[in-house]
Structure formats: structure tokens, C-alpha cells
Amino acid sequence: MSHQIILDLNNRYTAKKYDASKRISAQDMDVIKEALRLSASSINSQPWKFIVIESDQAKQRFHDTFANKHQFNQPHAKEASHTILFAYNPNYTKENYKRVVDAEVTSGHLPADMYDTMLNGAYGFAEANTDETGNNAKWTKAQTYLALGNTLHVLARLGIDSTTMEGVDPELIGEIFKDELDGYVCDVALAMGYHKDGGDYNHGLPKARLALDDVISVL
């Protein structure tokens, strides 16, 4: 299939080795950041923070979070051009959602006379995913993966390589980036940059996916 979307996705892969000398341009980073902001989420909850690591100091801090485990991902901390920490709010409240509804009215997306209906009605879905302690981490964490998927496709369109890393240490990330996270939790990070020529065995290999008929049913 020759459609550009399919070509982008066929070219996208998980980079294993980055060229530390190559940097993502400021213009492309602006696109990536805006794409993150525009990501979809359940009831438009946006229960996330995206921490972009680009300075040498921040890269060293991220490098230090691999002290106890998942060292196979540690080289990406310094060799990738940028890394994004995808963090979620484990205790998303109606006050958090109120900020979203306020923004919806201010932007003109939501008529002012629907404010209470949206705030009290839509938030019921969040309440349905909240336990007796106020924890709804399973639900808010799922939203970050919507943003992650969106970002992967944007990177493919821009011709930027990436590596999704669930092999991170949430506890050490929580300690070392405590001030930036402010109670949010990071279970997944995304390294971004450009593969190392001759050093990334994964580059250019054909896709290995199950057949269309094995995964899609048309009724």
C-alpha cells in the first residue's frame, strides 16, 4: 500500500542505538510538544504531565534512574537527542477536571450553559474508575498511552527514530524528578533521536506483524 500513513508506519521502528551527535531541531520539537498537548484522553481529562529531557544535566539525572535495574535502556538516556517522561496523576479529582471544563468554555468549545452538565456528568466516568481511597491510577495511566501512541505516529511522520521504554524505574524517577513530577507517576518514557549508522541492528528490517485477517474482523 502506497498511502503516506502506511509508509510512515512501515518506516517506524524501535531504535536500539542512537547517534549522540544528532539533535532534533527546535522546530520539530515544537511540533512534538504541540502534538502531545493535542492528544486525546477520556472525557478530555488530560491527567498527565510530559517532562521533556534535553539538557545534559537532565540527561544525567535520567541516566541515574537506571542505577538499580533496566540498565539495557540506560545508554538511551544520554545518547538519544531527547527523552519524554509520560507521567499520570494517580488521584485525579473533580477539581482537576474543573480546570479542563473551564478551558473548554474559555476556548469556545463548550457553551457556558453546559458547564455544570459537563462537570458533573462527564466526571462520573472518572468516579466509576476511582476506588474508595481516591486512587484512579489505572484509568489515568491508560490515558498516557493514548498520548504515547499519538507521539509515535508524529515521530514517524517527522522521520525521527524512537524507543518506547517501559523498562524504567518509577521509584527512582519519582525521587530524582520529584519536583517536576509533583505527585505524578512515570511508568513509561520515550527516547527520541536518530539511529546510529552501522550500530543499530534493528534499523531497516522488515516489519513482523500478524496477518490482517488474524487481527481484524469486519462484520
C-alpha positions in Angstrom: 0.0 0.0 0.0 1.4 3.4 -1.0 -0.6 5.7 1.3 1.7 8.0 3.2 0.4 7.0 6.6 1.2 3.3 5.9 4.7 4.3 4.5 5.3 6.2 7.7 4.3 3.3 9.9 6.3 0.8 7.9 9.4 3.0 8.4 8.8 3.5 12.1 10.6 1.0 14.4 12.1 0.8 17.8 15.7 2.2 17.7 18.3 0.3 19.6 21.3 2.6 19.3 21.3 6.4 18.9 23.8 8.8 17.3 24.5 11.2 20.2 25.8 13.8 17.8 22.5 14.3 16.1 19.9 16.5 17.6 16.2 17.0 16.9 15.6 20.5 15.6 13.8 23.1 17.7 11.2 23.4 15.0 10.5 19.6 15.2 10.4 19.7 19.0 7.8 22.5 18.8 5.6 20.1 16.6 6.1 17.2 19.1 5.2 19.3 22.1 2.1 20.7 20.4 1.1 17.1 19.4 1.5 16.0 22.9 -0.8 18.8 24.1 -3.4 17.9 21.5 -3.5 14.2 22.4 -6.9 12.6 23.1 -8.0 11.4 26.5 -11.1 10.1 28.1 -13.6 12.9 28.8 -10.8 15.2 27.7 -9.4 14.7 31.2 -5.7 15.3 30.3 -4.5 13.8 33.6 -0.8 13.9 32.6 2.5 15.7 32.6 5.1 15.4 29.9 8.6 16.1 31.1 11.0 16.7 28.2 14.6 15.9 28.9 17.1 17.7 26.6 19.9 19.3 28.6 23.0 17.4 29.6 22.1 17.9 33.3 18.6 16.4 32.9 20.1 13.5 30.8 22.5 12.7 33.7 19.6 12.7 36.1 17.6 10.4 33.9 20.8 8.2 33.5 21.0 8.0 37.3 17.4 6.5 37.5 18.8 3.2 35.9 21.1 2.6 38.9 19.1 -0.4 40.1 17.5 -2.0 37.1 16.8 -1.9 33.3 20.4 -0.9 32.5 19.8 -2.1 28.9 17.9 1.2 28.4 20.4 3.3 30.2 22.5 4.3 27.1 19.5 6.0 25.6 19.4 8.4 28.5 22.5 10.2 27.2 22.7 9.1 23.5 19.1 10.0 22.4 18.6 13.6 21.4 15.6 13.9 23.8 13.5 11.8 26.1 9.9 12.4 27.3 8.7 11.1 30.6 5.0 10.3 30.4 3.5 10.9 33.8 0.0 10.5 35.1 -2.0 11.8 38.1 -2.8 8.8 40.3 -5.5 10.7 42.2 -7.4 12.7 39.6 -10.1 14.8 41.2 -13.1 16.8 40.2 -11.0 19.9 40.9 -8.5 18.7 38.3 -11.3 18.2 35.9 -12.8 21.6 36.6 -9.6 23.2 35.0 -10.4 21.3 31.8 -14.1 22.3 31.7 -13.0 25.9 32.4 -10.7 25.7 29.4 -13.4 24.2 27.3 -15.7 27.1 28.0 -13.0 29.7 27.6 -11.9 28.3 24.2 -15.5 28.3 22.9 -15.6 24.5 22.7 -18.3 24.2 25.4 -21.3 26.5 25.7 -21.3 28.2 29.1 -24.8 26.9 29.9 -23.5 23.3 29.6 -20.8 23.9 32.3 -22.5 22.1 35.2 -23.7 19.3 32.9 -20.2 18.5 31.7 -18.5 18.9 35.1 -20.9 16.7 37.0 -22.0 14.4 34.2 -18.7 13.5 32.4 -16.8 13.3 35.7 -19.0 10.4 36.6 -16.8 8.3 34.3 -13.8 9.2 36.3 -15.6 8.4 39.5 -16.5 5.0 38.1 -12.8 4.3 37.8 -11.9 5.7 41.3 -11.6 3.4 44.4 -12.5 4.3 47.9 -9.1 5.8 48.6 -9.4 8.2 45.7 -7.0 6.3 43.5 -7.7 6.1 39.8 -4.2 5.4 38.6 -5.2 2.5 36.3 -7.5 4.8 34.4 -5.2 7.9 34.2 -2.2 5.8 33.3 -4.2 4.4 30.3 -4.6 8.0 29.1 -0.9 8.5 28.8 -0.7 5.6 26.4 -3.1 7.4 24.1 -0.6 10.3 24.1 2.3 7.9 23.6 0.7 6.3 20.5 -0.1 9.7 19.1 3.5 10.8 19.6 4.9 7.6 18.0 2.9 8.4 14.8 4.0 12.1 14.8 7.7 11.0 15.1 7.2 8.6 12.2 5.8 11.5 10.1 8.8 13.6 11.0 11.3 10.9 10.3 12.6 10.8 13.9 13.5 7.5 15.5 12.2 6.5 18.9 12.3 3.9 21.6 9.4 3.3 24.0 10.7 2.3 27.4 8.6 0.6 30.0 11.9 -0.6 31.2 12.3 2.3 33.6 12.4 2.6 37.4 9.3 4.6 38.5 10.5 4.8 42.1 13.9 6.3 41.2 12.3 8.6 38.6 9.9 9.7 41.3 12.8 10.5 43.6 15.1 12.2 41.1 12.4 14.1 39.4 10.3 14.7 42.5 9.9 18.4 42.0 8.9 18.2 38.3 6.5 15.3 38.9 4.8 16.9 41.9 3.0 13.7 42.8 2.5 12.4 39.3 3.9 8.9 38.4 6.0 7.9 35.4 5.9 4.3 34.3 7.0 4.8 30.7 9.4 7.1 28.8 10.1 7.7 25.1 13.6 8.2 23.8 13.8 10.2 20.5 16.6 11.0 18.1 18.4 9.4 15.1 19.8 5.9 14.9 23.5 5.2 14.8 24.5 4.1 11.3 26.0 0.7 11.5 25.3 0.4 15.2 21.5 -0.1 15.3 20.8 -3.7 14.3 17.1 -3.0 14.2 17.2 -0.4 11.5 15.8 -1.2 8.1 14.5 -4.7 9.0 11.1 -5.7 7.5 8.0 -5.4 9.7 6.9 -8.6 11.6 3.2 -8.3 12.1 0.4 -10.8 12.2 -1.7 -11.1 9.1 -4.6 -8.6 8.7 -7.2 -11.3 8.8 -5.7 -12.6 12.1 -6.2 -9.3 14.0 -9.2 -7.6 12.2 -12.7 -8.8 11.8 -15.1 -6.9 9.6 -18.8 -7.6 10.5 
